[in-house]
């Protein structure tokens, strides 16, 4: 339960709460396999350079390769 200032509460049943020390690690573990790996496989041969930090992603490449990415 997440307790509010007025004494009410709401249920937090998925993910992590903002400010939680585990938030960054949980995000990284849940994003890496499905999203980042799929994008890496789609742009094999280093056509697109990817940079990931927390919940931000950046990529550099030709316009045609970026559209594929």
PDB file of N, CA, C and O in Angstrom:
ATOM      1  N   UNK A   1       0.835  -1.182   0.000  1.00  0.00           N
ATOM      2  CA  UNK A   1       0.000   0.000   0.000  1.00  0.00           C
ATOM      3  C   UNK A   1       0.879   1.245   0.000  1.00  0.00           C
ATOM      4  O   UNK A   1       1.940   1.278   0.624  1.00  0.00           O
ATOM      5  N   UNK A   2       0.421   2.251  -0.703  1.00  0.00           N
ATOM      6  CA  UNK A   2       1.068   3.560  -0.692  1.00  0.00           C
ATOM      7  C   UNK A   2       0.179   4.500   0.108  1.00  0.00           C
ATOM      8  O   UNK A   2      -0.973   4.735  -0.257  1.00  0.00           O
ATOM      9  N   UNK A   3       0.706   5.027   1.181  1.00  0.00           N
ATOM     10  CA  UNK A   3      -0.077   5.885   2.061  1.00  0.00           C
ATOM     11  C   UNK A   3       0.040   7.339   1.632  1.00  0.00           C
ATOM     12  O   UNK A   3       1.138   7.834   1.379  1.00  0.00           O
ATOM     13  N   UNK A   4      -1.085   8.011   1.552  1.00  0.00           N
ATOM     14  CA  UNK A   4      -1.145   9.409   1.151  1.00  0.00           C
ATOM     15  C   UNK A   4      -1.156  10.300   2.382  1.00  0.00           C
ATOM     16  O   UNK A   4      -1.434   9.841   3.490  1.00  0.00           O
ATOM     17  N   UNK A   5      -0.851  11.583   2.179  1.00  0.00           N
ATOM     18  CA  UNK A   5      -0.773  12.527   3.290  1.00  0.00           C
ATOM     19  C   UNK A   5      -2.083  12.645   4.061  1.00  0.00           C
ATOM     20  O   UNK A   5      -2.066  12.872   5.271  1.00  0.00           O
ATOM     21  N   UNK A   6      -3.214  12.495   3.383  1.00  0.00           N
ATOM     22  CA  UNK A   6      -4.511  12.674   4.044  1.00  0.00           C
ATOM     23  C   UNK A   6      -4.976  11.417   4.778  1.00  0.00           C
ATOM     24  O   UNK A   6      -6.092  11.380   5.296  1.00  0.00           O
ATOM     25  N   UNK A   7      -4.128  10.386   4.826  1.00  0.00           N
ATOM     26  CA  UNK A   7      -4.475   9.159   5.527  1.00  0.00           C
ATOM     27  C   UNK A   7      -5.036   8.068   4.637  1.00  0.00           C
ATOM     28  O   UNK A   7      -5.115   6.913   5.054  1.00  0.00           O
ATOM     29  N   UNK A   8      -5.430   8.414   3.406  1.00  0.00           N
ATOM     30  CA  UNK A   8      -5.910   7.401   2.459  1.00  0.00           C
ATOM     31  C   UNK A   8      -4.730   6.583   1.942  1.00  0.00           C
ATOM     32  O   UNK A   8      -3.571   6.899   2.212  1.00  0.00           O
ATOM     33  N   UNK A   9      -5.039   5.550   1.209  1.00  0.00           N
ATOM     34  CA  UNK A   9      -3.982   4.749   0.599  1.00  0.00           C
ATOM     35  C   UNK A   9      -4.439   4.230  -0.763  1.00  0.00           C
ATOM     36  O   UNK A   9      -5.635   4.126  -1.035  1.00  0.00           O
ATOM     37  N   UNK A  10      -3.474   3.911  -1.604  1.00  0.00           N
ATOM     38  CA  UNK A  10      -3.753   3.290  -2.893  1.00  0.00           C
ATOM     39  C   UNK A  10      -2.875   2.043  -2.987  1.00  0.00           C
ATOM     40  O   UNK A  10      -1.830   1.951  -2.344  1.00  0.00           O
ATOM     41  N   UNK A  11      -3.319   1.094  -3.796  1.00  0.00           N
ATOM     42  CA  UNK A  11      -2.562  -0.146  -3.952  1.00  0.00           C
ATOM     43  C   UNK A  11      -1.501   0.022  -5.035  1.00  0.00           C
ATOM     44  O   UNK A  11      -1.767   0.600  -6.089  1.00  0.00           O
ATOM     45  N   UNK A  12      -0.330  -0.473  -4.779  1.00  0.00           N
ATOM     46  CA  UNK A  12       0.746  -0.502  -5.763  1.00  0.00           C
ATOM     47  C   UNK A  12       1.056  -1.973  -6.008  1.00  0.00           C
ATOM     48  O   UNK A  12       1.742  -2.612  -5.211  1.00  0.00           O
ATOM     49  N   UNK A  13       0.542  -2.511  -7.124  1.00  0.00           N
ATOM     50  CA  UNK A  13       0.646  -3.944  -7.352  1.00  0.00           C
ATOM     51  C   UNK A  13       1.655  -4.313  -8.440  1.00  0.00           C
ATOM     52  O   UNK A  13       1.974  -5.491  -8.601  1.00  0.00           O
ATOM     53  N   UNK A  14       2.159  -3.342  -9.181  1.00  0.00           N
ATOM     54  CA  UNK A  14       3.124  -3.625 -10.232  1.00  0.00           C
ATOM     55  C   UNK A  14       4.251  -2.616 -10.182  1.00  0.00           C
ATOM     56  O   UNK A  14       4.053  -1.470  -9.778  1.00  0.00           O
ATOM     57  N   UNK A  15       5.426  -3.040 -10.591  1.00  0.00           N
ATOM     58  CA  UNK A  15       6.549  -2.129 -10.715  1.00  0.00           C
ATOM     59  C   UNK A  15       7.099  -1.681  -9.379  1.00  0.00           C
ATOM     60  O   UNK A  15       6.955  -2.357  -8.360  1.00  0.00           O
ATOM     61  N   UNK A  16       7.738  -0.509  -9.412  1.00  0.00           N
ATOM     62  CA  UNK A  16       8.332   0.058  -8.215  1.00  0.00           C
ATOM     63  C   UNK A  16       7.824   1.483  -8.035  1.00  0.00           C
ATOM     64  O   UNK A  16       7.328   2.103  -8.975  1.00  0.00           O
ATOM     65  N   UNK A  17       7.953   1.980  -6.836  1.00  0.00           N
ATOM     66  CA  UNK A  17       7.521   3.329  -6.522  1.00  0.00           C
ATOM     67  C   UNK A  17       8.619   4.316  -6.898  1.00  0.00           C
ATOM     68  O   UNK A  17       9.804   4.022  -6.741  1.00  0.00           O
ATOM     69  N   UNK A  18       8.226   5.482  -7.394  1.00  0.00           N
ATOM     70  CA  UNK A  18       9.207   6.498  -7.743  1.00  0.00           C
ATOM     71  C   UNK A  18      10.060   6.811  -6.516  1.00  0.00           C
ATOM     72  O   UNK A  18       9.538   6.975  -5.413  1.00  0.00           O
ATOM     73  N   UNK A  19      11.353   6.891  -6.712  1.00  0.00           N
ATOM     74  CA  UNK A  19      12.268   7.147  -5.617  1.00  0.00           C
ATOM     75  C   UNK A  19      12.791   5.885  -4.962  1.00  0.00           C
ATOM     76  O   UNK A  19      13.685   5.951  -4.118  1.00  0.00           O
ATOM     77  N   UNK A  20      12.250   4.743  -5.337  1.00  0.00           N
ATOM     78  CA  UNK A  20      12.711   3.470  -4.784  1.00  0.00           C
ATOM     79  C   UNK A  20      14.119   3.187  -5.302  1.00  0.00           C
ATOM     80  O   UNK A  20      14.384   3.325  -6.496  1.00  0.00           O
ATOM     81  N   UNK A  21      15.009   2.795  -4.413  1.00  0.00           N
ATOM     82  CA  UNK A  21      16.388   2.510  -4.809  1.00  0.00           C
ATOM     83  C   UNK A  21      16.481   1.378  -5.824  1.00  0.00           C
ATOM     84  O   UNK A  21      17.445   1.316  -6.587  1.00  0.00           O
ATOM     85  N   UNK A  22      15.514   0.498  -5.847  1.00  0.00           N
ATOM     86  CA  UNK A  22      15.538  -0.637  -6.768  1.00  0.00           C
ATOM     87  C   UNK A  22      14.959  -0.292  -8.139  1.00  0.00           C
ATOM     88  O   UNK A  22      15.003  -1.123  -9.046  1.00  0.00           O
ATOM     89  N   UNK A  23      14.426   0.899  -8.306  1.00  0.00           N
ATOM     90  CA  UNK A  23      13.728   1.254  -9.546  1.00  0.00           C
ATOM     91  C   UNK A  23      14.620   1.120 -10.777  1.00  0.00           C
ATOM     92  O   UNK A  23      14.206   0.528 -11.774  1.00  0.00           O
ATOM     93  N   UNK A  24      15.828   1.657 -10.725  1.00  0.00           N
ATOM     94  CA  UNK A  24      16.713   1.626 -11.891  1.00  0.00           C
ATOM     95  C   UNK A  24      17.071   0.185 -12.252  1.00  0.00           C
ATOM     96  O   UNK A  24      17.054  -0.180 -13.427  1.00  0.00           O
ATOM     97  N   UNK A  25      17.391  -0.625 -11.264  1.00  0.00           N
ATOM     98  CA  UNK A  25      17.747  -2.023 -11.543  1.00  0.00           C
ATOM     99  C   UNK A  25      16.555  -2.791 -12.095  1.00  0.00           C
ATOM    100  O   UNK A  25      16.710  -3.577 -13.029  1.00  0.00           O
ATOM    101  N   UNK A  26      15.379  -2.580 -11.540  1.00  0.00           N
ATOM    102  CA  UNK A  26      14.177  -3.268 -12.021  1.00  0.00           C
ATOM    103  C   UNK A  26      13.886  -2.885 -13.469  1.00  0.00           C
ATOM    104  O   UNK A  26      13.538  -3.738 -14.285  1.00  0.00           O
ATOM    105  N   UNK A  27      14.030  -1.605 -13.782  1.00  0.00           N
ATOM    106  CA  UNK A  27      13.793  -1.149 -15.153  1.00  0.00           C
ATOM    107  C   UNK A  27      14.802  -1.797 -16.099  1.00  0.00           C
ATOM    108  O   UNK A  27      14.431  -2.273 -17.172  1.00  0.00           O
ATOM    109  N   UNK A  28      16.066  -1.816 -15.708  1.00  0.00           N
ATOM    110  CA  UNK A  28      17.102  -2.389 -16.557  1.00  0.00           C
ATOM    111  C   UNK A  28      16.851  -3.876 -16.814  1.00  0.00           C
ATOM    112  O   UNK A  28      16.994  -4.347 -17.942  1.00  0.00           O
ATOM    113  N   UNK A  29      16.482  -4.598 -15.784  1.00  0.00           N
ATOM    114  CA  UNK A  29      16.237  -6.037 -15.942  1.00  0.00           C
ATOM    115  C   UNK A  29      15.026  -6.319 -16.813  1.00  0.00           C
ATOM    116  O   UNK A  29      15.017  -7.299 -17.557  1.00  0.00           O
ATOM    117  N   UNK A  30      14.020  -5.488 -16.735  1.00  0.00           N
ATOM    118  CA  UNK A  30      12.807  -5.738 -17.514  1.00  0.00           C
ATOM    119  C   UNK A  30      12.923  -5.243 -18.947  1.00  0.00           C
ATOM    120  O   UNK A  30      12.194  -5.714 -19.820  1.00  0.00           O
ATOM    121  N   UNK A  31      13.828  -4.299 -19.207  1.00  0.00           N
ATOM    122  CA  UNK A  31      13.966  -3.726 -20.542  1.00  0.00           C
ATOM    123  C   UNK A  31      15.015  -4.444 -21.373  1.00  0.00           C
ATOM    124  O   UNK A  31      14.818  -4.635 -22.573  1.00  0.00           O
ATOM    125  N   UNK A  32      16.101  -4.837 -20.777  1.00  0.00           N
ATOM    126  CA  UNK A  32      17.236  -5.399 -21.510  1.00  0.00           C
ATOM    127  C   UNK A  32      16.865  -6.560 -22.420  1.00  0.00           C
ATOM    128  O   UNK A  32      17.072  -6.472 -23.630  1.00  0.00           O
ATOM    129  N   UNK A  33      16.330  -7.629 -21.885  1.00  0.00           N
ATOM    130  CA  UNK A  33      16.091  -8.771 -22.769  1.00  0.00           C
ATOM    131  C   UNK A  33      15.113  -8.481 -23.916  1.00  0.00           C
ATOM    132  O   UNK A  33      15.459  -8.721 -25.073  1.00  0.00           O
ATOM    133  N   UNK A  34      13.921  -7.982 -23.640  1.00  0.00           N
ATOM    134  CA  UNK A  34      12.991  -7.874 -24.765  1.00  0.00           C
ATOM    135  C   UNK A  34      13.274  -6.711 -25.713  1.00  0.00           C
ATOM    136  O   UNK A  34      13.318  -6.913 -26.927  1.00  0.00           O
ATOM    137  N   UNK A  35      13.462  -5.528 -25.204  1.00  0.00           N
ATOM    138  CA  UNK A  35      13.549  -4.348 -26.065  1.00  0.00           C
ATOM    139  C   UNK A  35      14.942  -4.127 -26.640  1.00  0.00           C
ATOM    140  O   UNK A  35      15.108  -4.075 -27.859  1.00  0.00           O
ATOM    141  N   UNK A  36      15.933  -3.996 -25.784  1.00  0.00           N
ATOM    142  CA  UNK A  36      17.275  -3.664 -26.244  1.00  0.00           C
ATOM    143  C   UNK A  36      17.848  -4.779 -27.110  1.00  0.00           C
ATOM    144  O   UNK A  36      18.446  -4.509 -28.152  1.00  0.00           O
ATOM    145  N   UNK A  37      17.673  -6.015 -26.694  1.00  0.00           N
ATOM    146  CA  UNK A  37      18.221  -7.137 -27.464  1.00  0.00           C
ATOM    147  C   UNK A  37      17.554  -7.243 -28.829  1.00  0.00           C
ATOM    148  O   UNK A  37      18.228  -7.501 -29.827  1.00  0.00           O
ATOM    149  N   UNK A  38      16.240  -7.048 -28.885  1.00  0.00           N
ATOM    150  CA  UNK A  38      15.528  -7.097 -30.167  1.00  0.00           C
ATOM    151  C   UNK A  38      16.027  -6.007 -31.102  1.00  0.00           C
ATOM    152  O   UNK A  38      16.262  -6.265 -32.283  1.00  0.00           O
ATOM    153  N   UNK A  39      16.191  -4.793 -30.589  1.00  0.00           N
ATOM    154  CA  UNK A  39      16.691  -3.707 -31.427  1.00  0.00           C
ATOM    155  C   UNK A  39      18.125  -3.967 -31.876  1.00  0.00           C
ATOM    156  O   UNK A  39      18.495  -3.622 -32.999  1.00  0.00           O
ATOM    157  N   UNK A  40      18.927  -4.567 -31.017  1.00  0.00           N
ATOM    158  CA  UNK A  40      20.303  -4.900 -31.397  1.00  0.00           C
ATOM    159  C   UNK A  40      20.318  -5.946 -32.504  1.00  0.00           C
ATOM    160  O   UNK A  40      21.101  -5.840 -33.447  1.00  0.00           O
ATOM    161  N   UNK A  41      19.461  -6.950 -32.396  1.00  0.00           N
ATOM    162  CA  UNK A  41      19.400  -8.004 -33.412  1.00  0.00           C
ATOM    163  C   UNK A  41      18.902  -7.477 -34.743  1.00  0.00           C
ATOM    164  O   UNK A  41      19.360  -7.919 -35.797  1.00  0.00           O
ATOM    165  N   UNK A  42      17.971  -6.540 -34.709  1.00  0.00           N
ATOM    166  CA  UNK A  42      17.406  -5.979 -35.942  1.00  0.00           C
ATOM    167  C   UNK A  42      18.441  -5.164 -36.710  1.00  0.00           C
ATOM    168  O   UNK A  42      18.364  -5.054 -37.933  1.00  0.00           O
ATOM    169  N   UNK A  43      19.403  -4.596 -35.998  1.00  0.00           N
ATOM    170  CA  UNK A  43      20.405  -3.751 -36.649  1.00  0.00           C
ATOM    171  C   UNK A  43      21.777  -4.373 -36.486  1.00  0.00           C
ATOM    172  O   UNK A  43      22.693  -3.748 -35.951  1.00  0.00           O
ATOM    173  N   UNK A  44      21.916  -5.595 -36.945  1.00  0.00           N
ATOM    174  CA  UNK A  44      23.199  -6.296 -36.864  1.00  0.00           C
ATOM    175  C   UNK A  44      24.239  -5.595 -37.724  1.00  0.00           C
ATOM    176  O   UNK A  44      23.902  -4.690 -38.487  1.00  0.00           O
ATOM    177  N   UNK A  45      25.489  -5.998 -37.611  1.00  0.00           N
ATOM    178  CA  UNK A  45      26.603  -5.435 -38.379  1.00  0.00           C
ATOM    179  C   UNK A  45      26.903  -3.990 -38.010  1.00  0.00           C
ATOM    180  O   UNK A  45      27.485  -3.259 -38.811  1.00  0.00           O
ATOM    181  N   UNK A  46      26.518  -3.570 -36.820  1.00  0.00           N
ATOM    182  CA  UNK A  46      26.834  -2.222 -36.325  1.00  0.00           C
ATOM    183  C   UNK A  46      26.344  -1.112 -37.245  1.00  0.00           C
ATOM    184  O   UNK A  46      27.011  -0.085 -37.372  1.00  0.00           O
ATOM    185  N   UNK A  47      25.197  -1.294 -37.887  1.00  0.00           N
ATOM    186  CA  UNK A  47      24.651  -0.254 -38.749  1.00  0.00           C
ATOM    187  C   UNK A  47      24.175   0.941 -37.933  1.00  0.00           C
ATOM    188  O   UNK A  47      24.285   2.088 -38.367  1.00  0.00           O
ATOM    189  N   UNK A  48      23.650   0.662 -36.755  1.00  0.00           N
ATOM    190  CA  UNK A  48      23.149   1.714 -35.870  1.00  0.00           C
ATOM    191  C   UNK A  48      23.847   1.577 -34.525  1.00  0.00           C
ATOM    192  O   UNK A  48      23.881   0.491 -33.946  1.00  0.00           O
ATOM    193  N   UNK A  49      24.397   2.666 -34.032  1.00  0.00           N
ATOM    194  CA  UNK A  49      25.023   2.679 -32.713  1.00  0.00           C
ATOM    195  C   UNK A  49      23.962   3.080 -31.693  1.00  0.00           C
ATOM    196  O   UNK A  49      23.289   4.099 -31.845  1.00  0.00           O
ATOM    197  N   UNK A  50      23.825   2.261 -30.651  1.00  0.00           N
ATOM    198  CA  UNK A  50      22.815   2.510 -29.623  1.00  0.00           C
ATOM    199  C   UNK A  50      23.477   2.877 -28.305  1.00  0.00           C
ATOM    200  O   UNK A  50      24.522   2.331 -27.949  1.00  0.00           O
ATOM    201  N   UNK A  51      22.864   3.801 -27.588  1.00  0.00           N
ATOM    202  CA  UNK A  51      23.284   4.158 -26.244  1.00  0.00           C
ATOM    203  C   UNK A  51      22.042   4.141 -25.366  1.00  0.00           C
ATOM    204  O   UNK A  51      21.027   4.753 -25.699  1.00  0.00           O
ATOM    205  N   UNK A  52      22.129   3.442 -24.248  1.00  0.00           N
ATOM    206  CA  UNK A  52      21.008   3.345 -23.310  1.00  0.00           C
ATOM    207  C   UNK A  52      21.468   3.789 -21.935  1.00  0.00           C
ATOM    208  O   UNK A  52      22.530   3.380 -21.466  1.00  0.00           O
ATOM    209  N   UNK A  53      20.671   4.622 -21.291  1.00  0.00           N
ATOM    210  CA  UNK A  53      20.928   5.001 -19.905  1.00  0.00           C
ATOM    211  C   UNK A  53      19.580   5.174 -19.219  1.00  0.00           C
ATOM    212  O   UNK A  53      18.757   5.990 -19.635  1.00  0.00           O
ATOM    213  N   UNK A  54      19.371   4.412 -18.183  1.00  0.00           N
ATOM    214  CA  UNK A  54      18.101   4.444 -17.442  1.00  0.00           C
ATOM    215  C   UNK A  54      16.955   4.209 -18.420  1.00  0.00           C
ATOM    216  O   UNK A  54      16.891   3.153 -19.050  1.00  0.00           O
ATOM    217  N   UNK A  55      16.051   5.174 -18.555  1.00  0.00           N
ATOM    218  CA  UNK A  55      14.918   4.985 -19.461  1.00  0.00           C
ATOM    219  C   UNK A  55      15.063   5.820 -20.732  1.00  0.00           C
ATOM    220  O   UNK A  55      14.069   6.112 -21.397  1.00  0.00           O
ATOM    221  N   UNK A  56      16.288   6.203 -21.072  1.00  0.00           N
ATOM    222  CA  UNK A  56      16.551   6.970 -22.287  1.00  0.00           C
ATOM    223  C   UNK A  56      17.344   6.122 -23.264  1.00  0.00           C
ATOM    224  O   UNK A  56      18.230   5.363 -22.871  1.00  0.00           O
ATOM    225  N   UNK A  57      17.015   6.260 -24.543  1.00  0.00           N
ATOM    226  CA  UNK A  57      17.780   5.571 -25.576  1.00  0.00           C
ATOM    227  C   UNK A  57      18.105   6.552 -26.691  1.00  0.00           C
ATOM    228  O   UNK A  57      17.325   7.451 -27.006  1.00  0.00           O
ATOM    229  N   UNK A  58      19.257   6.355 -27.268  1.00  0.00           N
ATOM    230  CA  UNK A  58      19.700   7.178 -28.381  1.00  0.00           C
ATOM    231  C   UNK A  58      20.298   6.255 -29.423  1.00  0.00           C
ATOM    232  O   UNK A  58      20.820   5.190 -29.093  1.00  0.00           O
ATOM    233  N   UNK A  59      20.221   6.660 -30.676  1.00  0.00           N
ATOM    234  CA  UNK A  59      20.818   5.875 -31.745  1.00  0.00           C
ATOM    235  C   UNK A  59      21.324   6.809 -32.837  1.00  0.00           C
ATOM    236  O   UNK A  59      20.784   7.894 -33.056  1.00  0.00           O
ATOM    237  N   UNK A  60      22.378   6.356 -33.516  1.00  0.00           N
ATOM    238  CA  UNK A  60      22.974   7.131 -34.597  1.00  0.00           C
ATOM    239  C   UNK A  60      23.223   6.186 -35.756  1.00  0.00           C
ATOM    240  O   UNK A  60      23.730   5.078 -35.574  1.00  0.00           O
ATOM    241  N   UNK A  61      22.863   6.632 -36.950  1.00  0.00           N
ATOM    242  CA  UNK A  61      23.095   5.835 -38.147  1.00  0.00           C
ATOM    243  C   UNK A  61      22.518   6.554 -39.346  1.00  0.00           C
ATOM    244  O   UNK A  61      22.028   7.677 -39.227  1.00  0.00           O
ATOM    245  N   UNK A  62      22.575   5.916 -40.492  1.00  0.00           N
ATOM    246  CA  UNK A  62      21.994   6.522 -41.693  1.00  0.00           C
ATOM    247  C   UNK A  62      20.474   6.581 -41.530  1.00  0.00           C
ATOM    248  O   UNK A  62      19.905   5.865 -40.706  1.00  0.00           O
ATOM    249  N   UNK A  63      19.836   7.420 -42.304  1.00  0.00           N
ATOM    250  CA  UNK A  63      18.389   7.571 -42.207  1.00  0.00           C
ATOM    251  C   UNK A  63      17.674   6.259 -42.500  1.00  0.00           C
ATOM    252  O   UNK A  63      16.707   5.923 -41.817  1.00  0.00           O
ATOM    253  N   UNK A  64      18.124   5.524 -43.485  1.00  0.00           N
ATOM    254  CA  UNK A  64      17.496   4.238 -43.829  1.00  0.00           C
ATOM    255  C   UNK A  64      17.646   3.252 -42.681  1.00  0.00           C
ATOM    256  O   UNK A  64      16.698   2.544 -42.342  1.00  0.00           O
ATOM    257  N   UNK A  65      18.838   3.200 -42.079  1.00  0.00           N
ATOM    258  CA  UNK A  65      19.042   2.285 -40.953  1.00  0.00           C
ATOM    259  C   UNK A  65      18.248   2.710 -39.729  1.00  0.00           C
ATOM    260  O   UNK A  65      17.735   1.868 -38.992  1.00  0.00           O
ATOM    261  N   UNK A  66      18.148   4.012 -39.513  1.00  0.00           N
ATOM    262  CA  UNK A  66      17.371   4.498 -38.371  1.00  0.00           C
ATOM    263  C   UNK A  66      15.887   4.142 -38.530  1.00  0.00           C
ATOM    264  O   UNK A  66      15.216   3.831 -37.547  1.00  0.00           O
ATOM    265  N   UNK A  67      15.391   4.185 -39.729  1.00  0.00           N
ATOM    266  CA  UNK A  67      13.989   3.807 -39.957  1.00  0.00           C
ATOM    267  C   UNK A  67      13.767   2.333 -39.652  1.00  0.00           C
ATOM    268  O   UNK A  67      12.726   1.962 -39.110  1.00  0.00           O
ATOM    269  N   UNK A  68      14.740   1.487 -39.995  1.00  0.00           N
ATOM    270  CA  UNK A  68      14.642   0.074 -39.660  1.00  0.00           C
ATOM    271  C   UNK A  68      14.685  -0.119 -38.158  1.00  0.00           C
ATOM    272  O   UNK A  68      13.940  -0.932 -37.611  1.00  0.00           O
ATOM    273  N   UNK A  69      15.560   0.630 -37.484  1.00  0.00           N
ATOM    274  CA  UNK A  69      15.727   0.528 -36.043  1.00  0.00           C
ATOM    275  C   UNK A  69      14.430   0.873 -35.353  1.00  0.00           C
ATOM    276  O   UNK A  69      14.358   0.847 -34.124  1.00  0.00           O
TER     277      UNK A  69
END
